[in-house]
C-alpha cells in the first residue's frame, strides 16, 4: 500500500467515476484502475462496485474511507510541517529541565526566547541528571537545562554556564529561623526535616548528620517539589532547596552559613554543525542573557 493508491481511492470515492478520478489525480485512467486493483488485492476485498455507470463504494470501501482520509490528512500535515521547517517558519525544540530546577529565573529566559522566536514551539520535559547524556545522544532532547555541583560541567565543551544558585533552608514564615540572617547546618539538622529525594546535596546533609552523631528528624520524603513546599508552607518542617525554586509567599528562606552550598545551572547540547536555527538562537540568548538582573530581583 502506498500514498498514491490512497490518493486515487479517495479521488474515486468522491467522484464515483474512474475517468474523473484519473483527471483530478493527473494520471491516466488505466494507471488509476490498476492502482485501485492492486490496493484491493493487498487488502483482500473489493472497495468499489463496478456496475457500469452505477459505480459505488462497497461496505469495505466505506469502512476504510475514513481511515484513508486520516492518512491523507496526516500526509498533508507532514508536508506542511516540513515545508515550514525548511522555510524557517516553524520548528519544534525539545528541552529537558532537571526536576530540581524551579521556574523562578528560567521562566523569564524561556518567555524572552519565545518572544524573540515566535516560530519555535517549545516542549519542556522533566529529566533526571543520569538521563541527560542518553537523551542528547539519541536526539530525544535538543538541549537540557540542568544543575550540577561537580566537575562534570567544566569538562563538557557542549555546556553553557547560565548562573550560580545558592542552596537555602526554607521554612514557614512563623518559624524561629526568620530571626536569623543565616542558618548553620547544625541548626537545620535539629529541626523536623522534609527530605527532597532529588536534592543534589542530600548525601552531604546526611553525611554531616552522621559525622556529628545527629539523627535527622525526617517527617516526609518525596521526589515532588510541590509536595515538599506544601509541607514546608504548612509549618510541618524545613528543607534545603535551591533558592529560585521558592515561589510561595508563606515560605521564607535563609542562606546556609556552614558549609556554604551552591550549584551551577547550565545548558547542555550535543556538539554539532547541524543544530537547528531554533537551538542556535537558544544558545545565543543563553550566552548573552542578563541572568544577574533576575537573580537580584
N, C-alpha and C positions, 0 to 999 in steps of 0.2 A: 504494500500500500504506500503510495507516495502523495505528495501535496497536490500534484496536478490531477490525479484521479479524484481527489476530494473536491477540488475546484470544479471539475467537469460535472461531477454528480450534482453539486449544488446548483450549477447553472441549469442543468436538465430538470431539477426539481422545481425550479422557478418558472421555466418556460414550457415544460412538458412537450418539448419539441427538440429532436436531435439537431435539426437544421439551425434553429435559433440559438440553441445552446452552443453549437460549434461557432456560430458567428460572434457571439459575445465573449467567447473564450479564445478567439483568434486562432483556431485550429480547423483543420478540415473535418467534415462530418465523419468519414471513415476512421480517422485517428481518434476522435472522441468516442465513437461507438466501440472501437477495440479497447480503449482505456476503461470504459464502463464494464465491458465484458470481463476484463482481467480483474477488476475490483470485485465483481460478483463471484468469480471463481475463487478468489482468495478468501472471501467471506463465507462462501459455501451456500449462497442462496441468491435468488433474483431480487434486484432492487427496483426494477421497472417492469410494468406490464406493457408489452409491445403489441397492441391491438390496433394496428393501422394508425388512424387519427386519434384513437382513444388511448393515448399514452398516459399512464398514471403510475404513481408510486405503489409498490407492494407494501404489505404490512411491515416487512423488514425494512424497506426503504424509509417508511415514515418513522419507524423506531430509531433508525440510525441518523436521520437527517439532523436532529437536534445536536447529536454528538459531533457530527461533521461540522456543523455551524460553529460550535465551540472551538474546534481545532482551527478553523479558518479565522476566527476572531483572534485567537492566540497568535497565529501566524502574523496577522496584521500588527498586533501589539509588538511582537518581536522585531519586525521590520522597522516600525516607527521608533522603537527604543534604540535600535542600532543606528538608525539614521541621525536621531537627535544626539546620541553619544558622539558619533563621528563628527557632527557639526558643532560639538561643544555646547549644545543646548540643554543636555540632561545627563547627569551622572549620579550614580549611587556610590556612597562612601560608607563602608562598614568599619566602625571604630569601636574597639574594645575599651571598656572602662573597668579598671580594677574595682571590685565591690567596696573597697575601703576608702575610695576617693569620693568625698562629698561634693555637692554641686556648688558650694559657696563661691569658688573662683572659676572653675571650669565652665559653669553655665554662662558666664559673661563672655568667655572666649568663644564658645560654640555659637552663641547668639550673634556675635560680631562676624564670625565666619559665614553663617547663613545669610546675613545681611549683605556681605560682600560677594557671596557666591550663590545667588538665588536659584541657579540651575542645578545645584547639588543637593540631593536628598540624603540626609544623614540617618544612618541606622546605628544606634548605640546598644552595645551588648555587654552584659556582665561577664567578666573573665576573672580567673584567678592567676596568681603570679606564675605558677608552674605551667599553665596552659599557653603562655604567651609565645614562646618560640615555635611551637607546632602550629598555632593559629596563623602566624605570619608566614611560615614556610609554605603552608598549604594554600595560602591565599584566602582563607576563611575571613581574615581581618586585613584591611588595608593598613591599619595602624592601631597602636594600643597606647592609651594613656595609663601609666602605672606608677607605683611608688616603690622606692627601694631605699634601704639604708646600708647597703653593702657596696662592694667594688664592682659588681656586675655592670652597673650603669656606665662607669668610666671606661670600661673595656670594649664597649659596643659602639662602633662608628655610626650605626644607624639610629643612635639615640640622641634626642634633643632635649637638653635641660630646660624645664619650664620655671619651676620655683622650688624653694625650700619651705617646708611646712613643719611647724613645731607640734609636738605631741603635748597635749594638755590634760589636766584632770578635770572632768566635767561633773557637775553636781547640781542639785536643786537650789533655787535662788535663796532658800531659807537656811541652807546648810552652813555650818560653822566655818567652812573653808572660805566663805565670802569675806571673812575678816582678815584674811592673809593676802599679801601681794604675790607670794609664790608658795608652792607646797613641796615638802620633802617626800621622797619615796616612802620613808618610814611612816609618814602620816597616812598616805594612801593605803598602805598595807594593813593599817589598823582599822580601816573602815569596812563596812559591808561593800562588797565589790561585785560589779556587774561585768562578767567576763566576755570580752569580744574575741571569739574564736579565730577570726581572721586578722587580728591585730599583729602588725609586724614586730611589736615589742613585747608580745605576750610572754615569750620564753625568757626575755630579760627580766621582766617583772617577777615571774615565778622563781627564777634563779636568785633574784635579790631576796625574796622571802625565804627560800631555803637556806641561803648563806647566813641569814640573820635569825634563823630559827623562828620565823614568823609563819603562822598558819593563816593564809588569806581567808577571809570570810566571804567566800563566793556564794552568792544567793541565786545567781541566774547566769546561764551560758547560752550564747546564741551566735549564729553567723549573720543574723539580720540586724543591720544598723538601726532600722526604725524601731524594732522591739527594744534594743539596748537603750536608745534615747528615751523611749517611753517610760521605761522603768526608772531611769535617772530623773526624768522630769517629775515623776510622782514621788520622789524622795526615797525610793527603795534602796538606793546605793549610789556609789560613784564609779566612774570608769576612766581609763586612759584612752584618749581618742584624738584623731587629727583635728587641729583647730578649725579648719574650714568645713568640717562635717557638721558643725553645730549651727542649727537653724532655728531651734525652738527658743522662744523668749524666756521660758521658765527654766531653761538650762543655762547655768553660768559656768565659767571656767577660770582656771588659774594656770600659769606656767609651772612646769615641774623643775625644781631647782637642782636636785641632786639624785641621780645624774640628769643632765640636760639631754632630752631626746628629740630628735628631728628626723625627717626623711626628705628625700628628693622626689619630686614629681616630674615625670619625663614623658616624652612622646617617642615611641619606638616604631620604626618602619623597616621594611626589607630594603637593602641597598639594591637599586635597580635603575637602569636608564629608561625604563618603560613605565615609570609611575604615571598615573593619570594626572590630568590637569588639576582635578579637584584635590588630590593628595598633595600635589606640588604647592597648591595655594594654601592648604592647611599647614604644611611645613613652614612655608614662608611667613604666614601670620604668627605661628607659634614662636618662631625665632625672633620676631620683632615686637611681640605683644607686650604692652605695659603691665606686666604681672604685678609689679610692686604697687601700682596705683590701686589695685583691688585688694591687695593684701593689707594695705593700711586703711582701707575704707571701714 
